Structures are given as structure tokens and as C-alpha cells.
Amino acid sequence: MSVHVKLILFACFTSYVASFNAQGIYKSIKTDYVVEQEAVISNVDFKIKLKDSKPKVSSPLRFTNQQKPKGDSYETYKPNWDDLDKRPLPTWYDEAKIGIFIHWGVFSVPSFRSEWFWWDWQGAKYNNTVDFMKKNYRPGFTYADFAPKFTAEFFNADQWADIFNTSGARYVVFTSKHHEGYTNWPSNYSFNWNSMAVGPKRDIVENKFRTQQFVKSKTLPELYELVNTYKPDVIWSDGDWEALDTYWNSTEFIAWLYNDSPVKDSVVTNDRWGSGVMCKHGGYFTCSDRYNPGKLQSRKWENAMTIDSQSWGYRRNANLSDYLSIEQLIDTIVETVSCGGNILVNVGPSHDGVIKPIFQERLSQMGEWLKVNGEAIYSSVPWKFQNDTVTPKVWYTERNTDKVKTVYAIILQWPENDALLLGAPAPSKDTTVHMLGSDMSFTWTKGPSRGMLIKIPLIPYNQMPCKWAWTFKISNLLNS
């Protein structure tokens, strides 16, 4: 099972985690109960702090009443879903909207087919994966033999931080432990199968079910270790599906997170905590990989998706057509946020610590677009209409201030004529229309039957505010 946090770590019983403090530092960790863990590290400047020292972690398994904060506002959550689901989602998560997901581990060494390489080869025994091993590696080569080649010699935390900061993302989720069980931190509970003992020899985070012994002796100690050492604000769990939440002791762990952990006030959890839990319980819902329902949901949700449409980890055998275009990426961001979701954009670094140019280009383009249009994304809320009722490829968000409610119409396709017909907005005599990134104001008339017709003058290409997806800022509507 995995868990994500803000730093964010991802682990199997994978979990992701992330954290946020008053200085604006976001940290995330994903941890998998079974095989996978990821960690996400971020702050407003995305300065990732990695240390080579082994963490000193005291056991968090027992807590006294003296450790609990005092005060009338303190609420204790009981270890059951009815009670845990009552906890309000910390506001930072909904305001952030956009995060970066990083899948990086021993699977980055073969970098063939997907991050599930160990299973494709030794479990499912897919023919192309078995043939790949026969052609490229000696007889008797084991999955563990890949670990020394996970060298990360070009990994530069400052460089990664600059890339993520440029992207416009507000938090980062990093794999602390994937389904293969290899931990990207010097865990006290993963002897000789972690990044300090074999492979990079660095702490990358800071630089079937017969008994519960596995959970008690490995999964939970690793989760407590991650939270106490790296203090993430998001726990993004995964790899949970073959066992019930009672096997994973999920509600007990989450109750500790909400009540007694060092991130109890800021931590956010997802919904992957055992068979039958996903899309029913948790801090926010993921429901499936690349979940994008296209309509408003009753609970906060997240679209965890990949720039490489075929894999979460880096693949040497990927084709250019496998990668999302910037138009496809922006379309997905806009649709997700308009329907109330966050989006987690995944990249897969290579075994030597390089984020390949195709990923850097997409993230840079995403940041270029958000620099102009971020006002319609960050801290926005869904409007009463998610997409337009007349013109396709138009999505809406809203922001509320003390003075006025503003609706943003994000058009994914530039109008063919000199006007944009919007069916959803109901204009008043005081309605104004501007385009984000432009000083121009736009005139409008009422639509032929409803809505409004925005007149668009000829704009020279070099005066366009951005290259993809444009945002009209509409104020003083009757139905805002």
C-alpha cells in the first residue's frame, strides 16, 4: 500500500505524503503498504532538502495524554471511517491545485515497459520483458542486481527544485518506496534494500496476507518513520487492493495522523487504504489512476496522471507519440480544476537522476501557461456550470473576493470567428470582460437566446497573452 504527503512520499502498501508549514514549505510522501512508497518534497521555492545522514526516529507506536495538545479547539478522531471522514480537508491542498508526481526507483535502471518491471518480468512473465532480459543481461541476473546501477550520479536537488518551481506546481510527490520494496531513504526497517545501503548511497528523501506480521514489523514502522522524520503533509496510499483496511490497520494509522502526529493540523490523506475503501473513505478521492470524471463530484478529488501516457516510470523504449502534447496537458488541467479536482502531473527520472528534456519541456510550458492564467486556477472553486452549454471546449472556474465574484471562462480552442458565444453566463449591465495577460477590455452583447456574445478584435500573434488556452475574466454576472 502507498501513501502520499506534502514534502510528499509515495510508498507501497504504497503511500504518498506531503507537508506544509508556516513558512510555506510543502512536503509530500507516498508510501505503499505492500511494496511501494513515494515522497514529495516542496516549498514555495521548491527547495528540496536532502541529507546524507541516517534519520533518528523514536518509536511512534505509543503516545501518552501529555503528548496531545491542550485546548478547547482540539478534536480527537476515533479510528473508524465514520469519524475520520468528518475531518475537514486542510485548505492548502484545495488551494494548491497542481502537484508534481515523481516515480523513481530501481525500476528506473531497466527502464523498460513500466515501473512494474519486476512484476512484468518475474510475475506476469510478459514475453517482451522476458526477451528483453535474455537479450541484455546474463543468466541468473536477479532484480536485486539492478540496485547497484541505480546510481543517481546526476541527481541535483536544486536543479529539480528549479524545474518544479518553473512548472507552476505548488507541491511535489516523490516515490519513497515503490512496489519493489526499495526505500529511497535509509530506513531502519528495510535493511540493505534502501538508497543508503545500495545504489546511490544517499538519503534521497531528505537529499499473500496470512498474518499481519508484515504490517506490524515493516509497513507501519516505515510509515511512522517517514512521518516523524520528514513531516509530510500528504499521505497518498496505494498498493492496498488485495487486503482489507483492517489488515493494514489503516484507520488506526490515520487516527494517529490526525490526532497525534507532527503534521496533525496540515496532513492530507487519499482514499487507498484497503480493498473496498477507494472512492468511499479518506481525505480526498482518487477513485482510479488518471481519474477525470468530467463533472462535479460530492467530495474533493484528485487526477493523478502521467505525461508519458503509458508509464509512471521512465522508459527508454517510449515513443514521442506516447507523451502528452502541451495542449493535451493543459486541457486535462483545466477540465480537472473546473470540476473541483487537483491534478498530480507525473514525471519519471532516469536511473542517473536526470529529468529528461521531454518532461522538462512539458513542465516549462505548463509553467509558462500558469504564469498568465494561474489566477483562474489557484484557489479557484467550481462555478455552477463546469463547462459551457453552447460552445464546446469552454470550462469555468470562479473566485470569490470581498468585493466581487469573478467567473473565468477558459477556452481551449480559439474562436474561428470574431466572437465567442457563451451560453452559461447571465450578464448584467455592469458585467465586464477582460482576458488574463492582456490589457484589453472586450465588449459584449446579450446572446441570441441566452448568455453573452463576446466580441473579439483582431489580435496580432505577438500580442497574444499565451500560446494555448485563453482565459476570459468575467465580473458582475447575475448568476455568479
C-alpha positions in Angstrom: 0.0 0.0 0.0 1.3 3.5 -0.8 0.9 6.9 0.9 1.4 10.5 -0.3 2.2 13.6 1.8 3.1 17.3 1.0 7.1 17.0 1.2 5.2 14.0 -0.4 6.4 10.5 -0.2 4.9 7.6 -2.1 5.2 4.0 -0.8 3.7 0.5 -1.3 1.3 -0.7 0.8 2.4 2.3 -1.0 1.7 5.7 0.5 2.2 9.3 -0.5 2.8 12.0 2.0 3.2 15.8 1.9 3.6 18.6 4.4 3.2 22.3 4.7 4.5 24.7 7.4 4.0 28.4 8.2 7.0 29.3 6.0 5.2 27.8 3.0 7.1 24.6 2.9 5.2 21.7 1.2 6.4 18.2 1.8 4.9 15.0 0.5 5.4 11.3 1.0 3.8 8.4 -0.8 4.0 5.0 1.0 2.8 1.6 -0.2 1.9 -0.9 2.5 2.8 -3.8 0.2 5.7 -2.8 -2.0 5.7 0.9 -2.9 6.5 4.3 -1.3 6.9 7.8 -2.6 7.9 11.0 -1.1 7.1 14.5 -2.2 9.2 17.4 -1.2 8.3 21.0 -1.9 8.1 24.6 -0.7 7.1 27.8 -2.4 10.5 27.9 -4.0 10.6 24.1 -4.2 13.9 23.9 -2.4 14.3 20.2 -1.8 16.4 19.4 1.2 18.2 16.1 1.1 20.6 15.0 3.7 23.0 12.1 3.8 22.6 11.4 7.5 20.5 8.4 8.6 17.3 9.5 10.3 17.0 9.0 14.0 13.4 8.0 14.7 11.9 7.2 18.0 9.0 4.7 18.0 5.7 6.5 17.5 3.7 3.4 18.4 2.7 4.6 21.8 1.5 8.1 22.9 0.7 9.5 26.2 -2.0 12.0 27.1 0.8 14.5 27.8 1.7 14.5 24.1 -1.7 15.7 22.9 -2.2 19.4 22.5 -4.4 21.1 25.0 -7.3 23.5 24.3 -11.0 23.6 23.6 -10.5 23.5 19.8 -8.6 20.2 19.8 -10.7 17.4 18.4 -9.9 13.7 18.7 -10.8 11.5 15.8 -11.7 7.9 16.5 -10.2 5.1 14.4 -13.3 4.4 12.3 -14.3 5.7 8.9 -17.4 7.5 10.1 -15.4 9.6 12.4 -12.3 10.1 10.3 -14.4 11.2 7.3 -15.7 14.1 9.3 -12.3 15.8 9.5 -12.2 18.9 7.3 -9.7 18.8 4.4 -6.8 21.3 5.2 -7.3 24.3 2.9 -3.8 24.3 1.5 -4.5 21.3 -0.6 -7.6 22.6 -2.4 -5.8 26.0 -3.0 -2.7 24.4 -4.4 -4.5 22.6 -7.3 -1.4 21.4 -9.1 1.3 19.0 -7.9 4.2 17.1 -9.5 4.4 13.3 -9.1 7.8 11.6 -9.3 8.2 7.8 -9.8 11.9 7.0 -9.4 13.5 3.8 -8.1 15.3 0.6 -9.1 12.8 0.2 -11.9 14.4 3.2 -13.5 17.5 1.1 -14.2 16.0 -1.3 -16.8 13.6 1.5 -17.7 11.6 -0.8 -19.9 7.9 -1.2 -20.3 6.8 0.4 -17.0 7.6 1.0 -13.3 6.1 -2.5 -12.7 9.1 -4.1 -14.4 9.8 -6.6 -11.6 6.2 -7.9 -11.9 6.2 -7.9 -15.7 9.4 -9.9 -15.7 9.1 -12.3 -12.7 5.3 -12.3 -12.0 3.3 -11.9 -15.2 6.3 -13.0 -17.3 5.3 -10.9 -20.3 7.1 -12.2 -23.4 8.7 -8.9 -24.4 10.0 -8.3 -20.9 11.4 -11.8 -20.6 13.0 -11.5 -24.0 14.5 -8.1 -23.1 16.2 -9.7 -20.1 17.5 -12.6 -22.1 19.0 -10.3 -24.7 20.5 -7.8 -22.4 21.5 -9.5 -19.1 23.5 -12.5 -18.1 21.8 -15.8 -17.0 21.0 -15.8 -13.3 20.6 -12.0 -13.2 18.1 -11.0 -10.4 16.0 -7.9 -9.8 18.2 -7.0 -6.8 21.2 -6.9 -9.2 19.7 -3.7 -10.7 20.0 -1.8 -7.4 23.8 -1.0 -7.7 23.1 0.5 -11.1 20.5 2.9 -9.5 23.4 5.5 -9.2 21.7 8.9 -9.3 25.1 10.5 -10.1 23.5 13.4 -11.9 20.7 14.0 -9.3 20.8 17.6 -8.3 18.1 18.7 -5.8 18.5 22.4 -6.6 18.1 21.7 -10.3 14.9 19.6 -9.7 13.6 22.3 -7.5 14.1 24.9 -10.2 12.3 22.7 -12.7 9.3 22.2 -10.4 9.2 25.8 -9.4 9.2 26.8 -13.1 6.3 24.4 -13.8 3.9 26.4 -11.5 3.2 23.3 -9.4 2.6 24.0 -5.7 3.6 20.7 -4.2 5.7 17.6 -5.2 5.1 13.9 -4.6 8.2 11.8 -4.6 8.5 8.0 -4.5 9.9 7.0 -1.2 9.1 3.3 -1.8 7.5 1.6 -4.8 6.0 -1.8 -5.1 9.5 -3.4 -5.4 10.1 -2.6 -1.8 13.2 -0.5 -2.2 13.2 2.6 0.0 14.6 5.9 -1.2 15.6 6.8 2.4 17.9 4.9 4.9 15.0 3.1 6.6 15.7 1.3 9.8 13.1 -1.3 8.6 14.5 -2.0 5.2 18.0 -3.4 5.9 20.2 -3.5 2.8 17.4 -2.6 0.4 17.5 1.2 0.6 19.2 4.1 -1.1 21.8 4.5 1.6 22.9 0.8 1.7 22.9 0.1 -2.0 22.7 2.2 -5.2 23.1 6.0 -4.7 24.2 5.6 -1.1 22.2 8.7 -0.3 19.1 9.6 1.6 17.1 10.8 -1.5 14.0 11.8 0.5 15.9 14.2 2.8 18.9 14.8 -0.1 -0.3 -13.2 0.3 -1.9 -12.0 3.6 -1.9 -14.8 6.1 -0.9 -12.7 9.2 -0.4 -9.0 10.0 3.3 -9.6 10.8 4.4 -7.7 7.6 2.2 -4.7 8.5 3.3 -4.6 12.2 7.0 -5.2 11.6 7.6 -3.3 8.3 4.7 -1.3 6.8 3.6 0.6 9.8 7.1 1.2 11.3 8.2 2.6 7.9 5.1 4.9 7.7 5.7 6.2 11.2 9.4 6.6 10.4 8.6 8.7 7.3 6.1 10.9 9.0 8.2 11.6 12.1 11.4 12.1 10.1 10.2 14.1 7.1 6.9 15.5 8.4 5.0 15.4 5.2 1.6 17.0 4.7 0.1 14.5 2.3 -0.2 10.7 2.8 -1.0 9.2 -0.6 -1.6 5.5 -0.1 -1.5 2.9 -2.8 -0.9 -0.9 -3.4 -3.7 -1.7 -0.8 -6.2 -3.5 -3.0 -5.6 -7.2 -2.1 -6.4 -6.8 1.6 -9.0 -5.1 3.7 -8.2 -1.9 5.6 -8.4 -3.9 8.9 -5.3 -5.9 7.7 -3.4 -2.7 7.1 -4.6 -1.1 10.4 -5.5 1.9 8.2 -7.9 3.6 10.5 -5.6 3.3 13.5 -2.8 4.9 11.5 -4.9 7.7 10.1 -6.3 8.5 13.6 -2.7 8.8 14.8 -2.0 11.1 11.8 -5.0 13.4 12.6 -4.6 13.3 16.4 -1.0 12.9 17.4 1.4 13.1 14.5 3.7 16.1 14.0 1.6 17.1 11.0 -1.8 16.5 12.5 -3.1 20.0 11.6 -1.9 20.1 7.9 -1.8 16.4 6.8 -4.0 15.3 3.9 -4.8 11.7 3.1 -6.2 10.0 0.0 -8.6 7.0 -0.3 -6.4 4.0 -1.0 -6.4 2.3 2.4 -7.7 -1.2 1.7 -10.0 -3.2 -0.5 -13.3 -1.5 -0.9 -12.2 1.8 0.6 -11.2 3.7 -2.6 -13.8 6.3 -3.6 -15.7 5.8 -0.3 -13.4 7.0 2.5 -10.4 9.2 3.1 -9.4 12.8 3.0 -9.9 13.1 -0.8 -10.8 10.7 -3.5 -8.6 9.3 -6.4 -11.0 6.5 -7.5 -8.6 5.3 -10.2 -5.4 6.3 -11.9 -5.9 9.2 -14.3 -9.3 9.7 -12.7 -11.1 12.6 -14.6 -14.9 12.3 -14.3 -15.6 15.4 -16.3 -18.3 16.6 -13.8 -18.5 18.0 -10.3 -18.1 15.4 -7.5 -19.5 15.4 -4.0 -16.0 15.1 -2.4 -12.7 16.7 -3.1 -10.8 14.5 -5.7 -7.5 14.2 -7.5 -6.4 13.3 -11.0 -3.1 11.5 -10.7 -1.9 11.3 -14.3 1.2 10.9 -16.4 3.0 12.9 -19.1 4.1 9.6 -20.6 0.7 8.1 -21.2 1.9 4.5 -21.0 4.0 4.5 -17.8 4.7 6.2 -14.5 8.4 5.4 -14.5 10.9 6.4 -17.1 11.0 4.2 -20.2 13.9 4.1 -22.7 11.7 2.5 -25.3 9.0 5.2 -25.2 7.8 6.8 -28.5 7.3 10.5 -28.9 3.6 9.9 -29.6 3.4 8.3 -26.1 3.9 11.7 -24.4 1.1 14.2 -23.9 1.3 17.3 -26.0 1.2 20.6 -24.1 -2.3 21.1 -25.5 -3.4 17.8 -24.1 -1.8 18.5 -20.7 -3.4 22.0 -20.4 -6.8 20.6 -21.5 -6.5 18.0 -18.7 -5.5 20.6 -16.1 -8.4 22.9 -17.0 -11.1 20.1 -17.1 -9.8 18.7 -13.8 -9.8 22.0 -11.9 -13.1 23.2 -13.3 -14.7 20.0 -11.9 -13.2 20.6 -8.4 -10.2 18.3 -8.7 -6.5 18.7 -8.0 -4.1 17.4 -10.7 -0.9 15.4 -10.0 1.4 15.5 -13.0 3.8 12.6 -13.1 7.4 12.5 -14.5 9.8 9.7 -14.4 13.5 10.5 -13.9 16.2 8.2 -15.3 18.4 6.0 -13.1 21.2 8.5 -13.0 18.9 11.3 -11.7 18.1 13.1 -14.9 14.7 14.6 -15.7 14.7 14.1 -19.5 14.2 17.1 -21.8 10.7 16.0 -22.9 9.5 16.2 -19.3 11.3 19.5 -18.7 9.7 20.9 -21.8 6.2 20.0 -20.8 6.7 21.3 -17.2 8.2 24.5 -18.5 5.3 25.0 -20.9 2.9 24.3 -18.1 4.5 27.0 -16.0 4.5 29.4 -18.9 0.8 29.0 -19.2 0.1 29.2 -15.5 2.1 32.4 -15.2 -0.6 34.0 -17.4 -3.7 32.0 -16.4 -2.9 30.9 -12.8 -5.5 33.4 -11.4 -8.2 31.1 -12.9 -6.6 28.0 -11.4 -5.0 28.5 -7.9 -7.5 29.0 -5.1 -10.4 28.8 -7.5 -13.7 27.0 -6.9 -16.0 25.3 -9.3 -18.7 27.5 -10.7 -22.3 26.4 -11.0 -21.5 25.5 -14.6 -18.4 23.4 -15.2 -18.4 23.7 -19.0 -20.4 25.9 -21.4 -23.8 24.9 -22.5 -23.4 26.2 -26.1 -19.8 26.4 -27.1 -17.7 23.2 -26.7 -14.2 23.3 -25.1 -15.0 26.1 -22.7 -14.6 25.4 -19.0 -15.4 27.6 -16.0 -13.9 28.4 -12.6 -14.8 31.0 -10.0 -13.0 33.1 -7.4 -14.8 35.0 -4.6 -13.4 38.2 -3.1 -14.9 40.6 -0.6 -15.8 43.0 -3.4 -17.0 40.8 -6.3 -17.4 37.3 -7.6 -15.4 36.6 -10.8 -16.1 33.9 -13.3 -13.3 32.6 -15.6 -14.1 31.2 -18.9 -11.1 29.1 -20.2 -11.3 28.4 -23.9 -9.3 25.5 -25.1 -9.8 26.5 -28.8 -9.5 30.0 -30.2 -12.9 31.1 -31.8 -12.9 30.8 -35.5 -14.9 34.0 -36.0 -14.6 37.4 -34.3 -16.9 36.5 -31.5 -17.3 34.0 -28.6 -20.8 32.8 -27.7 -21.1 31.7 -24.1 -24.4 30.1 -23.0 -23.8 29.8 -19.3 -23.1 33.4 -18.0 -26.1 35.7 -17.4 -24.7 39.2 -17.9 -25.9 42.3 -16.1 -25.5 45.9 -17.2 -22.3 46.1 -15.1 -20.6 43.0 -16.5 -17.1 43.5 -17.6 -14.8 41.1 -19.7 -11.0 41.0 -19.8 -8.5 38.5 -21.0 -5.9 37.3 -18.5 -2.4 38.5 -19.5 -3.8 41.3 -21.7 -4.6 45.0 -21.0 -7.5 44.9 -23.5 -11.1 45.0 -22.4 -13.7 43.3 -24.5 -17.2 44.5 -25.5 -20.2 42.1 -25.4 -23.8 41.9 -26.2 -26.5 39.5 -25.0 -26.7 36.2 -26.8 -29.5 35.5 -29.3 -31.5 33.4 -26.8 -29.4 33.5 -23.6 -25.8 34.0 -22.4 -23.5 36.6 -23.9 -21.6 37.2 -27.1 -18.0 38.5 -26.5 -16.7 40.4 -29.5 -13.0 39.6 -30.2 -11.0 42.1 -32.2 -8.1 41.0 -34.4 -5.1 40.4 -32.1 -1.6 40.1 -33.6 0.1 36.8 -32.7 2.9 38.6 -30.9 0.4 40.3 -28.7 -1.4 37.2 -27.6 -1.0 36.6 -23.9 -0.2 32.9 -24.2 0.1 30.2 -26.9 -2.5 27.7 -25.6 -5.9 28.0 -23.9 -7.0 31.6 -23.1 -9.0 32.9 -20.1 -11.7 35.5 -20.2 -12.3 37.1 -16.8 -16.0 38.0 -16.4 -17.2 40.1 -13.5 -20.6 41.2 -12.2 -22.7 38.4 -13.7 -26.3 37.9 -12.5 -25.6 34.2 -11.9 -22.1 34.4 -10.3 
